[in-house]
C-alpha cells in the first residue's frame, strides 16, 4: 500500500491516493512531503523528501460548523458572545510519485 505523510499549513496528514481531505483554507499550492511508503520501501525526509511529489486537485472552499465563543463573569453582568465559521478547502489526492 502506497501512502505519504504530508505537511500543509503547518499540519501533518497521512494520505493515500484517491483520498478526499479537508484542510484549512489554502492560499498557496505548496505541499511538503515528509515520508513516503511504497510496499517495503520507506523514504524518510530530512526534513523533506525532495524527489517525492504528491499531486492533488483543489475544490471550492466550504465553511465548517459554527464555533461559539462565550465569555461570562459572575456577579458583574458581563456576558459576551462571539462566533465564526472556519473555512476549509477540500482536496483530492490524485497521485503519489517518487
Beta strands, then each sheet from edge to edge (+ up, - down):
strand 1: 2-8
strand 2: 11-16
strand 3: 20-24
strand 4: 32-38
strand 5: 41-44
strand 6: 53-73
strand 7: 78-97
sheet 1: 2+ 1- 4+ 5-
sheet 2: 3+ 7- 6+
end
